[in-house]
């Protein structure tokens, strides 16, 4: 068996039917899924990263005559390998350019973005790389950019640039708006005063603005008093 066939066998052995049905309920439109829990997917991806995976990467997770039953977990591992593999920055860049257009749900997007920790090592390069995706017409390409930003760029150097990026997003997709709301909530937890000032400007659309406040208020790291105070910033949409 080649690496891809062995990988598929490992995934099938780890499949959990109950988890499969549960996860399908969380990710709309998901059909071809085995039902492997994320920690186990990561274990398999780390195993694959130690193999000679690059010659088979293009076909991994792709449905064709040779692999008619490509599944969610295979596409996930295809993305995780970019983070776990020993790659140069040039190679990481080329793999991401190929992979990002394949992202078709929030589960794969968010798990992979959080795994691409190499973005923290050369932030100027990777922040520049993300910019075209902020303007993309593809919902999950924009979400890729936003989730990468919240995972790797919420710091003193990039905070104001994150706010500028969020304001520049015009995509109306639900998963874009929810990603921006999530990102703003992370910014608030780390930089409450600066993010409060940002929210006061009400530069986001009403839905995203109010969702950001909702997400902040759901955090256990925010005091009861602060949660009440945040209600003053909500936009009345009635």
Residue pairs with C-beta under 8 A, 6 or more apart in sequence:
1 9
2 56
3 48
3 51
3 52
3 53
3 56
4 56
4 59
4 60
4 67
4 74
7 44
7 47
7 48
7 60
7 74
7 77
8 74
10 44
10 47
11 34
11 36
11 41
11 44
11 71
11 73
11 74
12 34
14 34
14 36
14 37
14 40
14 44
15 34
15 35
15 36
16 35
16 36
16 37
17 35
18 35
19 35
19 36
19 37
20 33
20 34
20 35
21 35
23 30
23 33
23 35
23 107
24 30
24 31
24 33
26 107
27 72
27 105
27 106
27 107
28 105
29 104
29 105
30 72
30 105
30 107
32 69
32 70
32 71
32 72
33 71
33 72
33 73
34 71
34 72
34 73
36 44
36 73
38 111
41 73
41 76
41 77
41 80
42 80
44 73
44 77
45 76
45 77
45 80
45 81
45 84
46 84
48 77
48 81
48 84
49 80
49 81
49 84
49 85
49 86
53 60
53 81
53 85
54 85
57 78
57 81
57 95
58 98
59 66
59 67
60 74
60 75
60 77
60 78
60 81
61 70
61 71
61 74
61 75
61 76
61 77
61 78
61 102
62 70
63 69
63 70
64 70
72 105
72 107
72 108
75 102
75 108
76 107
76 108
76 111
76 112
78 99
78 102
79 99
79 103
79 108
79 111
79 112
79 115
80 111
80 112
80 115
81 95
82 92
82 95
82 96
82 99
82 112
82 115
82 116
83 112
83 115
83 116
83 117
83 118
84 115
87 95
89 118
89 122
89 125
92 116
92 118
93 129
96 116
96 129
99 112
100 133
100 141
100 144
101 138
101 141
103 109
103 112
103 140
103 141
103 143
103 144
104 140
105 140
106 140
106 143
106 175
106 178
106 179
109 140
109 143
109 144
109 147
109 175
110 147
113 144
113 147
113 148
113 151
114 147
114 151
116 148
116 151
116 152
117 152
118 126
119 126
119 148
119 151
119 152
119 153
120 152
123 152
123 153
123 157
123 158
126 148
126 152
127 149
127 153
127 158
127 161
130 144
130 145
130 148
130 149
131 145
131 165
133 141
133 142
133 144
133 145
134 142
134 145
134 146
134 165
134 168
134 169
135 168
136 142
136 145
136 171
137 171
139 171
139 173
139 174
139 175
139 176
140 175
142 169
142 171
142 173
142 176
142 179
143 173
143 175
143 176
143 179
145 165
146 165
146 166
146 169
146 176
146 179
146 180
146 182
146 183
147 179
147 182
147 183
149 158
149 162
149 165
149 183
150 162
150 179
150 182
150 183
150 186
150 187
153 161
153 162
154 162
154 183
154 186
154 187
154 190
154 191
159 187
159 191
159 194
160 194
162 183
162 187
163 187
163 198
166 180
166 183
166 184
166 204
167 203
167 204
169 176
169 180
177 205
177 207
177 208
177 211
178 211
180 204
180 208
180 212
181 208
181 211
181 212
181 214
181 215
182 212
182 215
184 195
184 198
184 199
184 204
184 208
184 212
184 215
184 216
185 212
185 215
185 216
185 218
185 219
187 194
187 195
187 198
188 195
188 196
188 199
188 212
188 216
188 222
189 216
189 219
189 221
189 222
192 226
196 233
199 209
199 212
199 213
199 233
200 233
202 209
202 233
202 235
204 212
206 235
206 237
207 237
209 233
209 234
209 235
210 234
210 235
210 237
213 230
213 231
213 233
213 234
216 222
216 227
216 230
217 227
217 230
217 231
222 230
